[in-house]
Amino acid sequence: MRKAFSMSGLILSCMSPAFAAPPPGHEPAYYGPPESIPPPARDRAFDRLVSELTDLREIALELQASDGGTLTAEHSDYIQERIDAAFAVYRRHHD
């Protein structure tokens, strides 16, 4: 019985607020960037690529619906040509 009592006392003492509090004068760690660092610049070419691909997805869904659920070979080739052109423009800005 004595062991159970002392073990529960140990557990309760570890759970007290005084045990969990940081030492006086201790500042919590800050893991973010310093305030003087500006946010990273947005990549406009990447934003244009995402916008173009999003538009192409909508066009492909409309063509798929008009084709009865499956893109025709012509429409599939058209979409693929537009995707290739969008990536070519993106690569041109990053080389």
N, CA, C and O atoms as a GROMACS GRO file, in nm:
protein
  380
    1MET      N    1   0.082  -0.118   0.000
    1MET     CA    2   0.000   0.000   0.000
    1MET      C    3   0.087   0.125   0.000
    1MET      O    4   0.054   0.224  -0.064
    2ARG      N    5   0.196   0.117   0.071
    2ARG     CA    6   0.285   0.233   0.082
    2ARG      C    7   0.346   0.265  -0.056
    2ARG      O    8   0.359   0.383  -0.089
    3LYS      N    9   0.383   0.166  -0.135
    3LYS     CA   10   0.440   0.188  -0.267
    3LYS      C   11   0.339   0.257  -0.358
    3LYS      O   12   0.374   0.349  -0.433
    4ALA      N   13   0.215   0.214  -0.353
    4ALA     CA   14   0.112   0.276  -0.436
    4ALA      C   15   0.092   0.421  -0.398
    4ALA      O   16   0.074   0.506  -0.485
    5PHE      N   17   0.096   0.450  -0.269
    5PHE     CA   18   0.077   0.587  -0.224
    5PHE      C   19   0.194   0.675  -0.269
    5PHE      O   20   0.172   0.786  -0.318
    6SER      N   21   0.317   0.628  -0.254
    6SER     CA   22   0.432   0.709  -0.292
    6SER      C   23   0.440   0.727  -0.444
    6SER      O   24   0.484   0.831  -0.492
    7MET      N   25   0.398   0.626  -0.518
    7MET     CA   26   0.399   0.638  -0.664
    7MET      C   27   0.296   0.740  -0.710
    7MET      O   28   0.323   0.818  -0.800
    8SER      N   29   0.178   0.740  -0.650
    8SER     CA   30   0.077   0.839  -0.687
    8SER      C   31   0.121   0.978  -0.646
    8SER      O   32   0.092   1.075  -0.715
    9GLY      N   33   0.192   0.989  -0.533
    9GLY     CA   34   0.246   1.118  -0.492
    9GLY      C   35   0.348   1.170  -0.592
    9GLY      O   36   0.352   1.289  -0.621
   10LEU      N   37   0.431   1.082  -0.644
   10LEU     CA   38   0.530   1.120  -0.745
   10LEU      C   39   0.461   1.167  -0.873
   10LEU      O   40   0.501   1.267  -0.932
   11ILE      N   41   0.360   1.095  -0.914
   11ILE     CA   42   0.287   1.133  -1.036
   11ILE      C   43   0.219   1.268  -1.017
   11ILE      O   44   0.224   1.352  -1.106
   12LEU      N   45   0.156   1.289  -0.903
   12LEU     CA   46   0.089   1.416  -0.877
   12LEU      C   47   0.188   1.532  -0.870
   12LEU      O   48   0.158   1.642  -0.915
   13SER      N   49   0.307   1.507  -0.812
   13SER     CA   50   0.404   1.615  -0.803
   13SER      C   51   0.458   1.652  -0.941
   13SER      O   52   0.492   1.768  -0.964
   14CYS      N   53   0.466   1.557  -1.033
   14CYS     CA   54   0.511   1.587  -1.170
   14CYS      C   55   0.405   1.663  -1.248
   14CYS      O   56   0.437   1.731  -1.346
   15MET      N   57   0.282   1.652  -1.208
   15MET     CA   58   0.174   1.719  -1.280
   15MET      C   59   0.145   1.859  -1.226
   15MET      O   60   0.059   1.928  -1.280
   16SER      N   61   0.214   1.900  -1.124
   16SER     CA   62   0.184   2.031  -1.066
   16SER      C   63   0.226   2.143  -1.160
   16SER      O   64   0.321   2.125  -1.236
   17PRO      N   65   0.159   2.258  -1.157
   17PRO     CA   66   0.194   2.370  -1.245
   17PRO      C   67   0.334   2.422  -1.222
   17PRO      O   68   0.398   2.470  -1.316
   18ALA      N   69   0.385   2.412  -1.100
   18ALA     CA   70   0.520   2.461  -1.072
   18ALA      C   71   0.623   2.377  -1.145
   18ALA      O   72   0.726   2.430  -1.188
   19PHE      N   73   0.598   2.248  -1.160
   19PHE     CA   74   0.691   2.160  -1.229
   19PHE      C   75   0.692   2.190  -1.379
   19PHE      O   76   0.797   2.181  -1.443
   20ALA      N   77   0.577   2.225  -1.436
   20ALA     CA   78   0.565   2.247  -1.580
   20ALA      C   79   0.606   2.387  -1.623
   20ALA      O   80   0.630   2.410  -1.741
   21ALA      N   81   0.614   2.481  -1.530
   21ALA     CA   82   0.646   2.620  -1.566
   21ALA      C   83   0.793   2.633  -1.606
   21ALA      O   84   0.878   2.568  -1.546
   22PRO      N   85   0.823   2.716  -1.707
   22PRO     CA   86   0.964   2.737  -1.743
   22PRO      C   87   1.035   2.816  -1.634
   22PRO      O   88   0.970   2.886  -1.555
   23PRO      N   89   1.166   2.806  -1.627
   23PRO     CA   90   1.238   2.881  -1.525
   23PRO      C   91   1.222   3.031  -1.545
   23PRO      O   92   1.198   3.075  -1.658
   24PRO      N   93   1.232   3.110  -1.440
   24PRO     CA   94   1.216   3.256  -1.454
   24PRO      C   95   1.318   3.313  -1.552
   24PRO      O   96   1.435   3.275  -1.551
   25GLY      N   97   1.273   3.406  -1.635
   25GLY     CA   98   1.360   3.470  -1.733
   25GLY      C   99   1.382   3.389  -1.858
   25GLY      O  100   1.453   3.433  -1.948
   26HIS      N  101   1.323   3.273  -1.867
   26HIS     CA  102   1.340   3.188  -1.985
   26HIS      C  103   1.236   3.226  -2.089
   26HIS      O  104   1.116   3.219  -2.062
   27GLU      N  105   1.280   3.266  -2.206
   27GLU     CA  106   1.189   3.301  -2.316
   27GLU      C  107   1.158   3.176  -2.397
   27GLU      O  108   1.248   3.095  -2.421
   28PRO      N  109   1.035   3.159  -2.440
   28PRO     CA  110   1.004   3.044  -2.525
   28PRO      C  111   1.076   3.056  -2.659
   28PRO      O  112   1.099   3.167  -2.708
   29ALA      N  113   1.110   2.944  -2.717
   29ALA     CA  114   1.182   2.944  -2.845
   29ALA      C  115   1.092   2.996  -2.956
   29ALA      O  116   0.972   2.965  -2.960
   30TYR      N  117   1.149   3.074  -3.045
   30TYR     CA  118   1.076   3.125  -3.161
   30TYR      C  119   1.141   3.064  -3.284
   30TYR      O  120   1.259   3.085  -3.311
   31TYR      N  121   1.064   2.988  -3.359
   31TYR     CA  122   1.119   2.915  -3.471
   31TYR      C  123   1.089   2.979  -3.606
   31TYR      O  124   1.130   2.925  -3.709
   32GLY      N  125   1.020   3.089  -3.610
   32GLY     CA  126   0.990   3.157  -3.735
   32GLY      C  127   1.106   3.242  -3.782
   32GLY      O  128   1.205   3.258  -3.710
   33PRO      N  129   1.096   3.297  -3.905
   33PRO     CA  130   1.204   3.382  -3.955
   33PRO      C  131   1.206   3.515  -3.883
   33PRO      O  132   1.103   3.560  -3.833
   34PRO      N  133   1.322   3.579  -3.878
   34PRO     CA  134   1.328   3.713  -3.818
   34PRO      C  135   1.239   3.810  -3.896
   34PRO      O  136   1.212   3.789  -4.015
   35GLU      N  137   1.195   3.913  -3.831
   35GLU     CA  138   1.105   4.009  -3.894
   35GLU      C  139   1.170   4.084  -4.010
   35GLU      O  140   1.099   4.135  -4.097
   36SER      N  141   1.303   4.091  -4.014
   36SER     CA  142   1.370   4.169  -4.117
   36SER      C  143   1.376   4.097  -4.252
   36SER      O  144   1.407   4.159  -4.353
   37ILE      N  145   1.348   3.966  -4.254
   37ILE     CA  146   1.354   3.892  -4.380
   37ILE      C  147   1.222   3.909  -4.454
   37ILE      O  148   1.116   3.876  -4.399
   38PRO      N  149   1.225   3.959  -4.579
   38PRO     CA  150   1.100   3.975  -4.654
   38PRO      C  151   1.047   3.839  -4.697
   38PRO      O  152   1.124   3.743  -4.706
   39PRO      N  153   0.919   3.829  -4.724
   39PRO     CA  154   0.865   3.701  -4.771
   39PRO      C  155   0.924   3.668  -4.908
   39PRO      O  156   0.964   3.759  -4.981
   40PRO      N  157   0.931   3.541  -4.944
   40PRO     CA  158   0.988   3.505  -5.073
   40PRO      C  159   0.907   3.564  -5.188
   40PRO      O  160   0.785   3.577  -5.179
   41ALA      N  161   0.977   3.598  -5.295
   41ALA     CA  162   0.911   3.657  -5.412
   41ALA      C  163   0.826   3.550  -5.481
   41ALA      O  164   0.864   3.434  -5.488
   42ARG      N  165   0.713   3.592  -5.530
   42ARG     CA  166   0.626   3.500  -5.603
   42ARG      C  167   0.685   3.476  -5.741
   42ARG      O  168   0.739   3.567  -5.804
   43ASP      N  169   0.674   3.356  -5.787
   43ASP     CA  170   0.722   3.319  -5.919
   43ASP      C  171   0.607   3.341  -6.018
   43ASP      O  172   0.514   3.260  -6.024
   44ARG      N  173   0.614   3.449  -6.094
   44ARG     CA  174   0.504   3.484  -6.184
   44ARG      C  175   0.487   3.382  -6.295
   44ARG      O  176   0.375   3.353  -6.336
   45ALA      N  177   0.598   3.326  -6.343
   45ALA     CA  178   0.588   3.225  -6.450
   45ALA      C  179   0.516   3.101  -6.398
   45ALA      O  180   0.434   3.043  -6.469
   46PHE      N  181   0.544   3.062  -6.275
   46PHE     CA  182   0.476   2.946  -6.217
   46PHE      C  183   0.328   2.977  -6.197
   46PHE      O  184   0.243   2.892  -6.222
   47ASP      N  185   0.296   3.097  -6.152
   47ASP     CA  186   0.156   3.136  -6.135
   47ASP      C  187   0.081   3.132  -6.268
   47ASP      O  188  -0.034   3.088  -6.274
   48ARG      N  189   0.148   3.178  -6.375
   48ARG     CA  190   0.085   3.173  -6.508
   48ARG      C  191   0.064   3.029  -6.552
   48ARG      O  192  -0.040   2.996  -6.609
   49LEU      N  193   0.163   2.942  -6.525
   49LEU     CA  194   0.150   2.800  -6.562
   49LEU      C  195   0.032   2.737  -6.489
   49LEU      O  196  -0.048   2.667  -6.551
   50VAL      N  197   0.021   2.760  -6.360
   50VAL     CA  198  -0.091   2.704  -6.283
   50VAL      C  199  -0.223   2.755  -6.336
   50VAL      O  200  -0.320   2.679  -6.348
   51SER      N  201  -0.229   2.884  -6.367
   51SER     CA  202  -0.352   2.942  -6.420
   51SER      C  203  -0.388   2.880  -6.555
   51SER      O  204  -0.504   2.847  -6.579
   52GLU      N  205  -0.290   2.864  -6.641
   52GLU     CA  206  -0.314   2.804  -6.774
   52GLU      C  207  -0.360   2.659  -6.760
   52GLU      O  208  -0.453   2.617  -6.828
   53LEU      N  209  -0.296   2.583  -6.673
   53LEU     CA  210  -0.335   2.443  -6.655
   53LEU      C  211  -0.474   2.431  -6.593
   53LEU      O  212  -0.549   2.339  -6.627
   54THR      N  213  -0.508   2.522  -6.504
   54THR     CA  214  -0.642   2.522  -6.445
   54THR      C  215  -0.747   2.551  -6.552
   54THR      O  216  -0.852   2.486  -6.557
   55ASP      N  217  -0.718   2.648  -6.638
   55ASP     CA  218  -0.810   2.679  -6.748
   55ASP      C  219  -0.823   2.561  -6.843
   55ASP      O  220  -0.932   2.529  -6.889
   56LEU      N  221  -0.710   2.496  -6.872
   56LEU     CA  222  -0.713   2.380  -6.961
   56LEU      C  223  -0.793   2.265  -6.901
   56LEU      O  224  -0.859   2.190  -6.974
   57ARG      N  225  -0.787   2.250  -6.772
   57ARG     CA  226  -0.867   2.145  -6.707
   57ARG      C  227  -1.015   2.171  -6.727
   57ARG      O  228  -1.092   2.079  -6.757
   58GLU      N  229  -1.056   2.295  -6.712
   58GLU     CA  230  -1.197   2.329  -6.734
   58GLU      C  231  -1.238   2.304  -6.879
   58GLU      O  232  -1.345   2.250  -6.906
   59ILE      N  233  -1.151   2.343  -6.973
   59ILE     CA  234  -1.179   2.320  -7.115
   59ILE      C  235  -1.189   2.170  -7.142
   59ILE      O  236  -1.279   2.125  -7.213
   60ALA      N  237  -1.096   2.092  -7.086
   60ALA     CA  238  -1.096   1.947  -7.108
   60ALA      C  239  -1.224   1.884  -7.053
   60ALA      O  240  -1.281   1.794  -7.115
   61LEU      N  241  -1.268   1.930  -6.936
   61LEU     CA  242  -1.393   1.876  -6.880
   61LEU      C  243  -1.513   1.909  -6.967
   61LEU      O  244  -1.602   1.826  -6.984
   62GLU      N  245  -1.516   2.031  -7.022
   62GLU     CA  246  -1.626   2.068  -7.112
   62GLU      C  247  -1.622   1.986  -7.239
   62GLU      O  248  -1.727   1.939  -7.286
   63LEU      N  249  -1.502   1.967  -7.297
   63LEU     CA  250  -1.491   1.885  -7.418
   63LEU      C  251  -1.528   1.740  -7.390
   63LEU      O  252  -1.591   1.675  -7.473
   64GLN      N  253  -1.488   1.690  -7.275
   64GLN     CA  254  -1.520   1.553  -7.239
   64GLN      C  255  -1.671   1.534  -7.228
   64GLN      O  256  -1.725   1.434  -7.273
   65ALA      N  257  -1.738   1.631  -7.167
   65ALA     CA  258  -1.884   1.624  -7.155
   65ALA      C  259  -1.950   1.630  -7.292
   65ALA      O  260  -2.048   1.559  -7.318
   66SER      N  261  -1.897   1.715  -7.381
   66SER     CA  262  -1.956   1.725  -7.515
   66SER      C  263  -1.926   1.602  -7.600
   66SER      O  264  -1.998   1.573  -7.695
   67ASP      N  265  -1.820   1.529  -7.565
   67ASP     CA  266  -1.785   1.407  -7.640
   67ASP      C  267  -1.854   1.283  -7.584
   67ASP      O  268  -1.831   1.173  -7.634
   68GLY      N  269  -1.937   1.298  -7.484
   68GLY     CA  270  -2.009   1.184  -7.430
   68GLY      C  271  -1.935   1.109  -7.320
   68GLY      O  272  -1.965   0.992  -7.295
   69GLY      N  273  -1.841   1.173  -7.255
   69GLY     CA  274  -1.773   1.111  -7.141
   69GLY      C  275  -1.628   1.074  -7.166
   69GLY      O  276  -1.553   1.053  -7.071
   70THR      N  277  -1.588   1.066  -7.292
   70THR     CA  278  -1.449   1.034  -7.326
   70THR      C  279  -1.402   1.131  -7.433
   70THR      O  280  -1.472   1.155  -7.531
   71LEU      N  281  -1.283   1.186  -7.413
   71LEU     CA  282  -1.229   1.280  -7.511
   71LEU      C  283  -1.203   1.209  -7.643
   71LEU      O  284  -1.153   1.097  -7.645
   72THR      N  285  -1.236   1.275  -7.753
   72THR     CA  286  -1.199   1.221  -7.884
   72THR      C  287  -1.048   1.238  -7.902
   72THR      O  288  -0.985   1.314  -7.828
   73ALA      N  289  -0.994   1.169  -7.998
   73ALA     CA  290  -0.849   1.178  -8.024
   73ALA      C  291  -0.811   1.322  -8.060
   73ALA      O  292  -0.706   1.370  -8.019
   74GLU      N  293  -0.896   1.390  -8.138
   74GLU     CA  294  -0.867   1.530  -8.177
   74GLU      C  295  -0.865   1.621  -8.055
   74GLU      O  296  -0.775   1.704  -8.041
   75HIS      N  297  -0.963   1.607  -7.968
   75HIS     CA  298  -0.969   1.692  -7.850
   75HIS      C  299  -0.854   1.660  -7.753
   75HIS      O  300  -0.798   1.751  -7.691
   76SER      N  301  -0.821   1.533  -7.740
   76SER     CA  302  -0.710   1.494  -7.656
   76SER      C  303  -0.578   1.554  -7.707
   76SER      O  304  -0.497   1.604  -7.629
   77ASP      N  305  -0.557   1.547  -7.838
   77ASP     CA  306  -0.436   1.606  -7.898
   77ASP      C  307  -0.434   1.757  -7.878
   77ASP      O  308  -0.328   1.814  -7.851
   78TYR      N  309  -0.550   1.822  -7.891
   78TYR     CA  310  -0.558   1.967  -7.872
   78TYR      C  311  -0.518   2.005  -7.728
   78TYR      O  312  -0.439   2.098  -7.707
   79ILE      N  313  -0.572   1.933  -7.632
   79ILE     CA  314  -0.540   1.962  -7.492
   79ILE      C  315  -0.391   1.936  -7.466
   79ILE      O  316  -0.325   2.016  -7.398
   80GLN      N  317  -0.337   1.826  -7.520
   80GLN     CA  318  -0.196   1.795  -7.498
   80GLN      C  319  -0.105   1.900  -7.561
   80GLN      O  320  -0.003   1.935  -7.502
   81GLU      N  321  -0.141   1.952  -7.678
   81GLU     CA  322  -0.062   2.058  -7.741
   81GLU      C  323  -0.061   2.184  -7.655
   81GLU      O  324   0.042   2.250  -7.642
   82ARG      N  325  -0.176   2.217  -7.598
   82ARG     CA  326  -0.183   2.335  -7.511
   82ARG      C  327  -0.102   2.315  -7.383
   82ARG      O  328  -0.038   2.409  -7.334
   83ILE      N  329  -0.104   2.195  -7.328
   83ILE     CA  330  -0.023   2.166  -7.209
   83ILE      C  331   0.125   2.178  -7.241
   83ILE      O  332   0.201   2.240  -7.167
   84ASP      N  333   0.166   2.120  -7.354
   84ASP     CA  334   0.307   2.128  -7.394
   84ASP      C  335   0.350   2.272  -7.416
   84ASP      O  336   0.461   2.310  -7.379
   85ALA      N  337   0.263   2.354  -7.477
   85ALA     CA  338   0.295   2.494  -7.500
   85ALA      C  339   0.308   2.570  -7.368
   85ALA      O  340   0.396   2.654  -7.354
   86ALA      N  341   0.221   2.541  -7.273
   86ALA     CA  342   0.227   2.609  -7.142
   86ALA      C  343   0.358   2.575  -7.071
   86ALA      O  344   0.420   2.664  -7.013
   87PHE      N  345   0.399   2.448  -7.075
   87PHE     CA  346   0.525   2.411  -7.011
   87PHE      C  347   0.645   2.468  -7.085
   87PHE      O  348   0.746   2.500  -7.022
   88ALA      N  349   0.636   2.481  -7.218
   88ALA     CA  350   0.746   2.540  -7.294
   88ALA      C  351   0.766   2.685  -7.254
   88ALA      O  352   0.880   2.730  -7.240
   89VAL      N  353   0.658   2.759  -7.236
   89VAL     CA  354   0.669   2.899  -7.193
   89VAL      C  355   0.729   2.905  -7.053
   89VAL      O  356   0.814   2.990  -7.026
   90TYR      N  357   0.687   2.815  -6.965
   90TYR     CA  358   0.740   2.813  -6.830
   90TYR      C  359   0.891   2.784  -6.830
   90TYR      O  360   0.968   2.851  -6.761
   91ARG      N  361   0.931   2.682  -6.908
   91ARG     CA  362   1.073   2.646  -6.914
   91ARG      C  363   1.157   2.758  -6.972
   91ARG      O  364   1.271   2.778  -6.930
   92ARG      N  365   1.103   2.833  -7.067
   92ARG     CA  366   1.175   2.943  -7.129
   92ARG      C  367   1.207   3.050  -7.025
   92ARG      O  368   1.312   3.115  -7.033
   93HIS      N  369   1.120   3.070  -6.929
   93HIS     CA  370   1.142   3.172  -6.826
   93HIS      C  371   1.234   3.124  -6.715
   93HIS      O  372   1.283   3.204  -6.635
   94HIS      N  373   1.259   2.992  -6.709
   94HIS     CA  374   1.343   2.937  -6.601
   94HIS      C  375   1.475   2.882  -6.647
   94HIS      O  376   1.548   2.825  -6.566
   95ASP      N  377   1.508   2.895  -6.771
   95ASP     CA  378   1.639   2.846  -6.819
   95ASP      C  379   1.742   2.956  -6.820
   95ASP      O  380   1.857   2.934  -6.857
   0.00000   0.00000   0.00000
